[in-house]
Amino acid sequence: MFLRLVADSFTRRPRRKVLTAAALALGMAVVTAALSVSLDVGDRLASEFRSLGANLVVTSAADSLPLEIGGVDYRPVNAGAYLPVADLPKIKTVFWHNNIIGFAPILEASTIVQGQAAPPDLTSSIIHREGPPLFKVNLIGTWAVHSIALPDGSTYSTGIEKTNPWWHVDGRWFGESGEECVAGVRLAKRLGLATGNTLTTIEEKPGTDEVSSRKLTIVGLLETGGPEDNSLIVPLSTAQEIAGRPRQYRKLYVSALTKPEDDFARRDPKTMKPDEFERWSCSPYVSSIAYSIKEVLPGTDVRVIRRVAEGEGTILTRVRALLWMVTLAALLAAALAVGASSAASVIERRNEIGLMKALGAGSGTVGFLLAAEQLLLAFVGGGIGYSLGIVLARLVGQKIFGVAPAPSPLVLVAVLALAAGVTLLGSALPLRRASRYEPAPILRGE
C-alpha cells in the first residue's frame, strides 16, 4: 500500500516533479564532471608535468658543491667525483620502481673540433696552429634511447628522451654506435654546421703527446633554450672515451611520477617514528623516492629539483581546489532548488496531508511518505545527472588534457548518495512543516 501511494503521488503533478528532477540533474551533472576530472587530474597532470623534465638529480656525495647561476653550472667539467654506470639498474629495484619512468646519465667533457673557418664570435676558442682552425667546445655524453638489463632478467629502455622530452631535435637522436652526434643550435650556427655534416674531433691521449681523431656525423640539431644549445651531444660511451672515464658518469637525471608534497612529506625522515616513516616511505612523495634511490646507490646525493616538484604540487592543488569549489557550488544550488520545489509542493498538497492525518496517519508516516517521494526523485535526477556529467567530463577532459576520463562506478555511487543527501537536506524544512500540520484547521479551510 505504501509503495502504491508513493507511485501514485509520483505520477501526479508531473510539472513540479520534472522541475525538481531537472534541477537535481543539472547539479549532479556538474558534480559528476568535477569528480570524474578530479579523480583523473592527478595522473593526467603528472604525465603532463613530465614534459618539464626530470624532477630528481643524482650526483656523487663526494662531489664539490654546485656553482650554478641562472641554471648554468660553472664548475670545471673535469672536477668532482664520478659514479659507476653498472649501478644504474638498481634504480628499478626500489619500492616505487613503477613510478620511475626514465633516467639518463650525463658526463661532460671538453673536446677539440676541427673547423674550416674562424667565426668572429669564436676567435677566443681557436687553438692557433698551422692548418685548419681548431675550436674547443663543450661535450655532453648521455643516452638517447638505451636498453639496460635489470636484476630480474628483464630489459628496460630509458634515456634523455624520457627525462627531458622538451628537448627538441630537428632531425633525430644519435644511435649507440658512437659515430653520430647532435649539435646544439647555437653551436651549429656559429660553426656553420647542418644535419648531415661530418665533424672531426681531435683528442689528446692522457700522459702522452699523441693525438687521435674521430669523425662524427651530425644527425640532428638540438634546441633546449639552455647551455646545451652551445654543446655537442654524443653517446655516453663516446664521452667516456674522450674524458678518459670508462663506465662512469658525473650526473644522473631521474624522472618519476609523484604526488604533491604536504607538510608531512617535508619532514626529516630521521625524526619520524616507525609508523610515520612507514607511511612516508609508502607514499610516492618525490622526497621518499629520492630516499629510496639513495639507499640503492651508495655514495650518492639525490636532490629534488624543486622548481619542477613544487610547480606540480602547486598547480595540482589549485586545480583540485577549483574543482571542489565548483562541486560545492553545484550541490548548494541543487539543494536550494529542491528546497524551493519541495516547499511549493507541500503547500499545494496541504489539503491532502490534512486528510491523511484525519484518517489516522501519524506525523512520522506522512513525513516518511513525502521523504520517499523526494528520494525517488533524487535517484531519477541523480541517474540522469550522472549520464549528462559523463558527457560533460569527456568534453572537459578532451579539451584540457587530450584524454577523456573513463566512467567510474565509484563516481556513480557518490553522485547518487550526494543526490539523496542534497534532496533530504533541501526538503528538511518543508517536510518538518508538513509533519506538524493539524488536520482540523485544514479541513475547515482555515
VENGI-V832007 format. One record per helix or strand of 3 or more residues. SS is the DSSP state (2 for helix, 1 for strand). FROM is the first residue (numbers start at 0). LEN is the number of residues. If there is no record, write none. Layout:
# VENGI-V832007
SS_FROM_LEN / SS_FROM_LEN
This chain:
# VENGI-V832007
2_1_10 / 2_13_39 / 1_55_5 / 2_84_9 / 2_96_3 / 1_99_15 / 2_119_6 / 1_133_9 / 1_145_4 / 1_154_4 / 2_159_4 / 1_167_4 / 1_179_5 / 2_184_7 / 1_197_7 / 1_210_13 / 2_226_4 / 1_230_5 / 2_235_8 / 1_250_6 / 2_268_3 / 2_273_8 / 2_285_11 / 1_299_5 / 2_305_43 / 2_349_9 / 2_362_38 / 2_408_27 / 2_438_5
